[in-house]
Amino acid sequence: MLLIRQLPSYSVIKLDPSCPTPSTPPVADFWSLSKSYDELSLVCLTNQAPTAGILERSDRWTAFRVAGTMDFTLTGIVAKISRVLADADIGIFVISTFDTDFILVKHNDADSAVTLWRKFGIEIVEPLHHTARLDFVDFDYELKDVANNNRAGKSWVEDYPTKSDIMIANLSLQSQQESPRVIPALFALRSRSTGLAIGGIGFKGEHIDDDFRAMEIGYSLAQSEQGKGFGTEAITGIISLARARGIEQLCAETDVPNIASQKALARHGFSERSRTDSGIWWELSILD
């Protein structure tokens, strides 16, 4: 079983049934409205909570999504998840959708819940960043397994890791023996729906060319996941991370035949800096 920790803060709200029902935001990562004969309740991201018609509310909830799509015939999923926490007196709030379940625990209990679940064999993925369809997970989480292509019991698509992922994992292991990394620079890309690892992306290091200095980025996707727009989405995410870290200049290198990556970079405003017979260098200024 795999649980994916959701990054935003959630709120559980009791609404006045006599007031107008709040409209779903145009872009809503989670919005669950429930109505019965005598109650109207809402679970949503705290920063999207309505301001009118609130009778009661409880804030500071952390959500964990059960990865994948669960068949209606499956039994005992929530029971197993809740039983582990019940023994430690940690309460939960469960929201079920057609495909899956979301397990909510109070912020103060979230880290303890993760520790307990892992102790009882439930895998927890904790992203550091996400886009609409992708979670960015610290590459160190499964670094040795990726380096050795150890697939036993892993939540990976069949053709992950790629040769590039394996090479980078081995290089990362070697470099960390000399200088441990403090801030995550490399990320496994996981589907937010299935929880499966499908590729990787990261900051490869500073690229210096005469007076030009920029942080080089690189990414790879399992072949089965190519052509679905994940590359473009991953670049969107790494640019957002770069901006949050105060990085002002990015660059990337593509092989000449790799038209898909070239188009993905160009869509994000990268421009061609130089070209050789084997590769093209791209640059992007992300000054606000």
SULNORVEN-V344348 format. One record per residue. N is the residue number from 0. RES is the residue in one letter. PHI is phi in whole degrees, 0 to 359 (NA if undefined). Layout:
N_RES_PHI / N_RES_PHI
This chain:
0_M_NA / 1_L_234 / 2_L_247 / 3_I_248 / 4_R_289 / 5_Q_267 / 6_L_285 / 7_P_288 / 8_S_271 / 9_Y_250 / 10_S_232 / 11_V_247 / 12_I_232 / 13_K_260 / 14_L_257 / 15_D_283 / 16_P_298 / 17_S_279 / 18_C_269 / 19_P_301 / 20_T_290 / 21_P_296 / 22_S_279 / 23_T_294 / 24_P_301 / 25_P_303 / 26_V_237 / 27_A_231 / 28_D_290 / 29_F_204 / 30_W_204 / 31_S_237 / 32_L_255 / 33_S_237 / 34_K_230 / 35_S_238 / 36_Y_295 / 37_D_225 / 38_E_209 / 39_L_228 / 40_S_230 / 41_L_219 / 42_V_241 / 43_C_205 / 44_L_294 / 45_T_302 / 46_N_285 / 47_Q_243 / 48_A_294 / 49_P_293 / 50_T_253 / 51_A_244 / 52_G_75 / 53_I_269 / 54_L_268 / 55_E_212 / 56_R_209 / 57_S_230 / 58_D_255 / 59_R_63 / 60_W_251 / 61_T_250 / 62_A_253 / 63_F_233 / 64_R_266 / 65_V_287 / 66_A_292 / 67_G_85 / 68_T_249 / 69_M_261 / 70_D_289 / 71_F_297 / 72_T_277 / 73_L_292 / 74_T_229 / 75_G_84 / 76_I_295 / 77_V_294 / 78_A_300 / 79_K_295 / 80_I_297 / 81_S_282 / 82_R_299 / 83_V_301 / 84_L_279 / 85_A_300 / 86_D_295 / 87_A_256 / 88_D_60 / 89_I_254 / 90_G_278 / 91_I_227 / 92_F_231 / 93_V_250 / 94_I_242 / 95_S_253 / 96_T_250 / 97_F_298 / 98_D_269 / 99_T_202 / 100_D_234 / 101_F_246 / 102_I_256 / 103_L_255 / 104_V_230 / 105_K_295 / 106_H_310 / 107_N_295 / 108_D_259 / 109_A_298 / 110_D_294 / 111_S_295 / 112_A_297 / 113_V_300 / 114_T_299 / 115_L_293 / 116_W_301 / 117_R_297 / 118_K_299 / 119_F_260 / 120_G_86 / 121_I_266 / 122_E_281 / 123_I_238 / 124_V_255 / 125_E_241 / 126_P_295 / 127_L_260 / 128_H_198 / 129_H_208 / 130_T_244 / 131_A_298 / 132_R_239 / 133_L_236 / 134_D_256 / 135_F_258 / 136_V_247 / 137_D_311 / 138_F_300 / 139_D_294 / 140_Y_305 / 141_E_230 / 142_L_302 / 143_K_294 / 144_D_293 / 145_V_293 / 146_A_301 / 147_N_260 / 148_N_51 / 149_N_275 / 150_R_268 / 151_A_302 / 152_G_71 / 153_K_269 / 154_S_267 / 155_W_232 / 156_V_293 / 157_E_299 / 158_D_254 / 159_Y_250 / 160_P_279 / 161_T_281 / 162_K_301 / 163_S_296 / 164_D_299 / 165_I_296 / 166_M_298 / 167_I_295 / 168_A_297 / 169_N_292 / 170_L_296 / 171_S_295 / 172_L_300 / 173_Q_294 / 174_S_292 / 175_Q_288 / 176_Q_293 / 177_E_269 / 178_S_211 / 179_P_303 / 180_R_278 / 181_V_269 / 182_I_254 / 183_P_304 / 184_A_243 / 185_L_241 / 186_F_224 / 187_A_278 / 188_L_263 / 189_R_236 / 190_S_294 / 191_R_291 / 192_S_278 / 193_T_268 / 194_G_81 / 195_L_281 / 196_A_287 / 197_I_235 / 198_G_173 / 199_G_210 / 200_I_207 / 201_G_178 / 202_F_267 / 203_K_276 / 204_G_132 / 205_E_284 / 206_H_257 / 207_I_239 / 208_D_221 / 209_D_57 / 210_D_266 / 211_F_265 / 212_R_231 / 213_A_204 / 214_M_277 / 215_E_277 / 216_I_246 / 217_G_205 / 218_Y_210 / 219_S_214 / 220_L_229 / 221_A_303 / 222_Q_303 / 223_S_293 / 224_E_254 / 225_Q_281 / 226_G_80 / 227_K_246 / 228_G_86 / 229_F_291 / 230_G_298 / 231_T_299 / 232_E_293 / 233_A_295 / 234_I_295 / 235_T_305 / 236_G_293 / 237_I_289 / 238_I_295 / 239_S_299 / 240_L_296 / 241_A_298 / 242_R_298 / 243_A_295 / 244_R_266 / 245_G_80 / 246_I_282 / 247_E_256 / 248_Q_224 / 249_L_240 / 250_C_215 / 251_A_205 / 252_E_242 / 253_T_235 / 254_D_292 / 255_V_302 / 256_P_285 / 257_N_278 / 258_I_294 / 259_A_300 / 260_S_292 / 261_Q_298 / 262_K_293 / 263_A_296 / 264_L_295 / 265_A_298 / 266_R_297 / 267_H_264 / 268_G_95 / 269_F_294 / 270_S_238 / 271_E_290 / 272_R_259 / 273_S_204 / 274_R_213 / 275_T_233 / 276_D_294 / 277_S_256 / 278_G_203 / 279_I_235 / 280_W_262 / 281_W_238 / 282_E_223 / 283_L_212 / 284_S_266 / 285_I_243 / 286_L_295 / 287_D_285
